């Protein structure tokens, strides 16, 4: 299998991208990489070029650029070229740590949607942080690709999440929940009430009801589905609060004198475990689900470990044939419905 | 001044309500209380009846009841009777730890809206948890009274929040921010983009731009305005994550052997300070702003301290004449606009 890598994206690119790619290359003997970037910057950083092909690009999409305009204008950027390689079948998946909007736009407009999917959903793999819970992580979408979602989008997200949980996380009959402002089924605005009823009616979904944002990481479901707006707010609040709590503790230790510093030494293993659990390097990247190939982004501040883990995640996506299975499912749904859905972007 | 108290609302009512009321009575020599409840349960718990009038009610609205139906049917419930006392001018403010929906409904339909306010906003006073930040807390609305909000609602929330921050928190020229999915002014769905522009155009508002949910408690503004849906999700995620982090630490300590237990002893003051900062007893209750009198609820699991602090908050609301000033402002805006706004619920 071959993965097209945007070598230029991310705060510490290309160095950490290349380091992560080399680590993944050593770990998975059957992955080959096409590395898109500026040879002057990239080549000197490659320690061992085994199964790494460097492909020259002359442009770069910066972090702050307007995404759609950027991918239209910068045809020779590392993001656009890597996405085109996937579209043309020269690579099986796309990886980047760059401009999120540009990656989403390249995925949507270049790699393209699965037939039957109106809008892809940005999918985060999040930790379950309840001590004693069986599962380790869960699938969360749409964590922000769409500011406004409709009922059919959320139903499709549920199916996309189910296929991911089954095939990539290896969960049997994954529990699907809807993020809502209350656990009772009559809670929410019109959209969420209606989506709740429709999810409940889907025979092939193991729908377990609503989950509130306060229980996001509590392990109540294997897939939590939401409109992009709400999911984005809840995810940011969760990440921000976890970080803030650690900062408050750090600050308390720094200002707590010798006693607090001793306490920190004794509790260090506990804090380290929590920081690892809540850390962003552990679970891989965010997947734009609903596209014809894996399009995966890791955060801009990713280190080499995060890059390596994200490539491991892409490896499992390809190996498990999750996308082929998703395509086949939606193809069947479409032919059963016998409806020609209009193309919507 | 006189405060109408629902003695029967809350998980530990009437005991903690009465204990809190007595503490507040001892603290503020000019407050008189009308305590609405079942005399058989309430009277034996009153230690000292100074400035406490017990008013008999025969019904009670339970925590799970459908709010609007409950306030229509249970005319002799403690919530309805206390709200009617405020409406009829026998009391200056309403307090309850009971069924949130019923309190909101009683506020809206019995106490009534300020002229010019289309919808009241549920307002939480939240802690600022960034070490070294000047301010201690901020005003957050609408934290969940309305599942769907329109532009004019959010603009009114901003003004309601401004008056509260100025008068009750004593903040000079409070900074107003909009909760949004990005800090740039072009971020968000149509509603949030439009609200951003309108807030910016308001000459009497010190609008400082967008705040993301990740920075909710970071002290970037004195008032954070949001539609009820998003604010509710972000608040629940924040509260849930803070609680979860403390649980993870507790669990790590319990399973970390002697070393971790020693560490906990040394760090106890740090954890206590953080638990207090993030605790719900410190900042008083949630205010339904936009009504003709203070209608304030504290959470169902409130202890006597939370009841006392919430009454202190009501005291400041009455003393500062925040509602009179808000009424006068919206009256003026209305006469300037010279528009007869239709009544909307």
Interface residues (C-beta under 8 A of the other chain):
Chain A: X129 X130 X131 X144 X147 X148 X179 X181 X188 X189 X190 X212 X213 X214 X215 X216 X217 X218 X229 X230 X232 X233 X234 X235 X236 X237 X238 X239 X240 X241 X242 X243 X244 X245 X246 X247 X248 X249 X251 X252 X253 X256 X259 X260 X262 X263 X264 X265 X266 X267 X268 X269 X270 X271 X273 X274 X277
Chain B: X129 X130 X131 X144 X147 X148 X179 X181 X188 X189 X190 X212 X213 X214 X215 X216 X217 X218 X229 X230 X232 X233 X234 X235 X236 X237 X238 X239 X240 X241 X242 X243 X244 X245 X246 X247 X248 X249 X251 X252 X253 X256 X259 X260 X262 X263 X264 X265 X266 X267 X268 X269 X270 X271 X273 X274 X277
